[in-house]
Amino acid sequence: MLVNGIATDLLSAFDRGLHYGDGLFETLAVIDGIPCLWERHMRRLCLGCDRLGIHRPDTRLLRHEAERETGEMPRGVLKIILTRGSGGRGYRPPNPQQACRVLHAFSWPDYPADWAHRGVQLRVCDSRLGLNPTLAGIKHLGRLEQVLARSEWDEPAIAEGLMLDTEGRVVEGTMTNLFLRKGDRLYTPELGACGTAGVVRELVMDLAEDAGLTLSVTHLFLRDVFKADAAFLTNSVIGFWPVKRLEDRDLEVPAVPPAFSESLLAKVYSE
Ligand SMILES: Cc1ncc(COP(=O)(O)O)c(C=O)c1O
């Protein structure tokens, strides 16, 4: 683990990330020592900094530290945390600020191998996402909603939980973005009020049209999910999981033409 470039796992107990969730993070796949989708992750991190008024990091320094931390790792996960640092009076941010960066490499999670091909089971969570357009889309450190949602189930067969907002709109999974397919149309929830705008979601949006899939970013409700032909989940580590079952409803697998998911995955695990 690197904290501000120093190999240590010690961080000031005054750090605002700990006190207020005052910061951002990124979780990246690492293949053969290369942090995947680097530019997209850095764009979202910088967007988050602008929203929160945290100084943008030196992304070349971050890249250098990322490579130091991951070494020659054949396959792993890199988490980058950027907080506003320590100080300030209560909630009031310090001036000047001294942002704090933490980089930590993890081993690849041991999800069952067939989830990526045969699909996963998805449940609907009771915990709801609150609405806050200022925080919507960015990957801020305040993740209590996801922590509560993920503590709702223990069944190992259930891979992910679907989260709704307080108005009953479907937003995303606890750690993934959601896409639905009906015929050759793809739908993904609009994230103007809450949710995380995933970098793989962005990639799907970039690739869909060329694959003959018409994409709509729109408000979706549970009835839309239950009426879909197919659904899939995305994030930077899993890449793409088709959903084979939502509660007691079976969905089509493969969720999209295999050529589309294969070209998506090839891009997810590249620079
Ligand atoms: C709540 C949530 N939504 C969506 C995503 C997917 O984001 P990305 O594609 O950037 O990994 C994540 C990733 O961890 C997440 O935690």
The ligand as a Tripos MOL2 file, in Angstrom:
@<TRIPOS>MOLECULE
LIG
   16    16     1     0     0
SMALL
NO_CHARGES

@<TRIPOS>ATOM
      1 C1        -22.2810    1.4730   -6.9690 C.3       1 LIG1
      2 C2        -21.4960    1.1680   -8.2120 C.ar      1 LIG1
      3 N1        -22.0840    1.3550   -9.4080 N.ar      1 LIG1
      4 C3        -21.4260    1.0860  -10.5540 C.ar      1 LIG1
      5 C4        -20.1200    0.6050  -10.5380 C.ar      1 LIG1
      6 C5        -19.4240    0.3080  -11.8430 C.3       1 LIG1
      7 O1        -18.4030    1.2440  -12.0660 O.3       1 LIG1
      8 P1        -17.1530    0.9640  -13.0330 P.3       1 LIG1
      9 O2        -17.7060    0.4820  -14.3590 O.co2     1 LIG1
     10 O3        -16.5090    2.2840  -13.1330 O.co2     1 LIG1
     11 O4        -16.3050   -0.0680  -12.3710 O.co2     1 LIG1
     12 C6        -19.4840    0.4240   -9.3160 C.ar      1 LIG1
     13 C7        -18.0990   -0.0630   -9.2810 C.2       1 LIG1
     14 O5        -17.5510   -0.3680   -8.2650 O.2       1 LIG1
     15 C8        -20.1760    0.7070   -8.1220 C.ar      1 LIG1
     16 O6        -19.6070    0.5450   -6.9220 O.3       1 LIG1
@<TRIPOS>BOND
     1     1     2 1
     2     2     3 ar
     3     2    15 ar
     4     3     4 ar
     5     4     5 ar
     6     5     6 1
     7     5    12 ar
     8     6     7 1
     9     7     8 1
    10     8     9 2
    11     8    10 1
    12     8    11 1
    13    12    13 1
    14    12    15 ar
    15    13    14 2
    16    15    16 1
@<TRIPOS>SUBSTRUCTURE
     1 LIG1         1 GROUP 0 **** ****
